[in-house]
Structures are given as structure tokens and as C-alpha cells.
Amino acid sequence: MRHHRPVARGTALCNASLAGTEAPAYADRVRRLGLRAFYCLYDLIPITYPEYCRPGAKDACARRIATMAASGSGLIVNSEVTVRDLAEYAHKAKLTLPPVEVIPLGSTPLPPAGAKPAVDLPYFVTIGTIEARKNHLMLLNVWRRMLDTVPPEVVPRLVVIGQRGWECEQVIDFLERSRRLRGFVVETGRCDDAELSTYLHHAQALLFPSFAEGYGLPLVEALACNTPVIASSLDVFREIAGEVPDYLDPIDGTGWLRTILEYSRASSQLRARQQGRMVGFKAPSWSDHFAKAATFLAR
């Protein structure tokens, strides 16, 4: 935390990125300057699922939460699931938390979709950094199994949108070395809003098989584009989207294969039923997010 001019005591500090909060001196400096600090917490995955994170991420997350507890005037979190995880952790760590407010992240409307995507129909998309927690490996095994069990002309395409992350060597091996998947799986590391809109609009569904999430913005974006979603049966997804998506266990490869093949059919009744459930879904807006945040800060 830098400052280059005198700051009046009682000034509000809003740290949405949590930059610097892992430093032990951060809370002391907030108190010394007399600031009213507000923090945004998006998940506790490094603590609740350290096996999916880089070494050291768990300790860094614990230090950030200790800073928030010691110096915060308020915390903004993105879901009730994050509140639950935070409360459980704070109880175990014997931390006293400042007031906490749940304010879902907003979704910026995507631009109009292009007339046709860059891949053959039908296809599915999955969006997110390639890392173990996102469960890309299961999807690639599903596609490999499809190619071994049904005629190639029946197998849909899979578009993988997201940059390569960490500890994902097996997924990268599939993407780079599997001749069987070539032509059926397309990797797109970077994607602007117009391309994303086009990919989502023409997809049979978004596939979201994560093992853990603090929120799930791709789910919101897909439903806002009237694109069905097949997702892991996570509490946070049900909090965001209710019973609109079709939910599956993230390790149920056979279930995912069966559902994907059903959704790829032009006359899929399963897909049509979800489209019916999507009517009336309203994505959270950024204007609502900031209005609620302003009210919380003022209070």
C-alpha cells in the first residue's frame, strides 16, 4: 500500500485486488494512518482446496484473511458459499471478522454474436484457466471415449477457451500430443469479447465441470447469452443459477459423456427443457453491484 500525500484519518480504503494484504505490516499501516479499510474476498480455495493451488498459496490466503480481520471495517464477498467458508475458517482460526456483505459480481453484456463460429457445428465450450481445479482432464477423457465408442460424424467439437495455468501437464499433453483428439478439440488461449460472444451464442452448451469455485462468471455469461449450461453440482452454482443448468458430479465421466451426446442432437429434449428454464434468468449487473457496495460502505 503506497501513499504519496497526507491522508485524512477516516478516509475509506477499498482494496478489491487484495494487493499487499499478505504482508504482516499491512494491517499496522492501515491502523496507523487511521483508514477505514474495505476488502473484497472472492473465495477461500487456497485454504479449502490447497491441492489445486500453487505451493504457498494457502499460507498467503491465511495472511490476507488475518489482515482483513485485524484492519477491516467491512468485507464484500461474492456468494453465500464464500461467507460460509469464511465463517468456518474464522471460527477455527479464532478471528473476529468485521461486517460482511454478499454482493454478487456483475456481468457486462457481451457484444452481438457473429453470424457463425470458427469451428464446425455442433460444439461445446469450456471457459477458464487451464488448471487442475477446472477439470479439463475429465472433459478430454470424455472426448477420447466418445471417439472410441461412437461414429466420428456423431462426435461434437470442444472449444477450450483459457490460458494455460499451472500443474496441468496431463491436459497439455492431451492438447499437444493426442492425434485422436486433433480436429475435435480446439484450444483458444486468448479470446476477446466479440469472439467469446460468438462462441457462446452458437454453442450447444457451456461445460463447467470444476471441482471448486468461489463464484462462476462464465456460467452467468452463458445464461445471459441464452446458452445452456452443464455444470458441476456445486452449491455456489445453484446459488447463482438455481435449477436452470443441468448438474452432474464432476467425476461422473459416463454421465457427462451421455449428457453431452444428448445435447449435441438437434432435437435434444434435455437441451430444450433447459432453454425453457432459462426464461426470466437475470444476470447480476455491475450497476447493481456498485450500488449495493456504496450502500454497504456508507452504512
Number of C-alpha atoms within 10 A of each C-alpha: 11 5 6 5 6 7 12 10 13 11 12 16 14 17 16 13 11 18 11 15 21 19 14 13 12 19 21 14 13 19 15 10 14 16 20 18 21 23 25 20 23 20 21 22 20 19 19 14 13 15 14 19 17 11 11 10 16 18 13 16 19 18 16 22 23 21 23 27 20 18 23 24 19 21 24 22 22 22 23 19 21 21 22 11 16 21 16 12 17 17 11 9 11 9 15 13 20 15 13 20 19 20 20 22 21 18 17 14 14 18 13 13 18 15 8 12 18 11 16 12 14 18 25 24 24 25 22 19 17 24 22 21 20 22 20 25 21 20 22 19 16 20 23 18 14 19 18 11 10 11 9 11 7 13 19 23 22 25 22 23 20 17 15 17 13 12 15 17 15 12 21 17 10 18 18 12 11 13 10 13 19 12 11 19 23 18 16 13 14 10 13 8 14 13 18 21 21 20 26 28 24 22 23 26 26 27 27 26 26 22 17 22 20 22 24 19 18 18 25 23 22 24 24 21 20 18 23 29 29 25 22 26 19 20 15 20 25 15 13 19 18 12 13 21 26 17 20 18 15 21 14 13 16 11 15 24 18 12 18 23 16 15 23 21 15 11 10 14 12 13 25 14 14 19 17 11 15 20 11 7 14 11 22 18 14 15 12 14 17 14 11 17 16 11 9 18 17 8 7
